[in-house]
Amino acid sequence: MAWQMYQGSLFQKTLAYCLSHHDQVFILSAKYGLISTSQIIEPYDENLYKMSRIERIEWTQKIKEQIVEQGLTGEFWFYVSDKYCEFFEGHKPLLGMRLGPRLRWLNERLK
């Protein structure tokens, strides 16, 4: 399942925080787009940091189409790095934070 594929400490803490604070949680995948945490996916080695600005805009458009297709509405919260949320509207509490501050922010709220 998707939530098991991402093993990094930052992802695991972010997931734990999101699951405890939000009704619906999705993953933004460089390869698959918008995916549920329980979706079965194959391993991959792609990320938005390897993409050009144009490719990231196209990726964002794909995600927006998936959001519409799934009928998702309301406020959107993005707990991702800047490149993953740069073209989305919504709440971005970790925007501009480097790794250390992001981990501290999550640790403080997971206590």
N, C-alpha and C positions, 0 to 999 in steps of 0.2 A: 504494500500500500504506500501511497505517496508520502505520508507522514513518516514512514520508516526509512525512506530513501535518503532523507536529509539528516545526517548524523551530527552536524556541527553543534557546538554548545549554543551559539547565537540562535540558530533555528529552533532548537529544542526549547530554549527559554522563551522565545517569542511565541512558539506554538502553545506552550503551557499558559502564558499570559492571555493570549487570544481566546483560548478555550474557556478560561475562567471569567472572561469579561464580555464576551460577545456570543450571540445566539447562533450565528453562522460564521464559519471560518473556511476560507479557501486559500489555496497556495497559488502564487503567481510563478509559473514555470517558464523559463526561457524557451524551452522546447514545446511544451504542451499548452501553454497559455494558462487560463483559469481552470484549476482542478480542485476537486474536493480532496480532503485529507485522506479519505478512504479509497480514492481511485487507484486502480492498479496501473503502474507505469513501469517502463523499462528504464534501466540506468542510462544516463546521458552525460555528456560533458559540454554543455553550452551555458553561457551566461550573457547578460546584457552588456557586460563590460567589453566583450569581444565584438559587439555590434556597433555599426555606425549610427549616427543620429537618425537618419532616414529609416534604417532597419528598426530602431527602437520605436519610432513613431508608428510604423506598420504593425509592430508587435502590440503596441498599446491599442491600436484600432481593432486588432483581432480580439483582444481581451474585452473591449467595450462591446463588441458584437456578441461575445459569449455571455456577457452580463445580461444583455437584452434577451438573447435566446433563452436563458434560464429564468427570465422574469424577475431578476433581482432588483430591488428598489430600496430606497431609504438612504441613510447616511453610510458612507464607505470610510473605513479606517484602514490605513496602510502602514504596516509595521515592517517596512522593507527598506533597503538601501535606496539612496536618492535616484539612481538610474531606473529602478523598478517602479517608481511612482511619479517621475518627473512630468508626465503628460496626463495625469489623472487629477480629477477634482475630488476633494475629500479631506479628511483629517489625516495628518502625517506627523504624529508626535515625535518620531525619531529623525525627522528630516534634518540633514546637516550634521548629524552626530557620527563621530568615528566609532570604531569597534568598542573601545574601552568604555566610553560614556554610555553607549547603547546597552552594554552588558550591565553596568551599574544601574541604569534606569530600570531595566527588567528585574534585576536582583532585588532592588528596593521595593518593587511592587509585588513581587512573588513571596515576600516574607509572610 
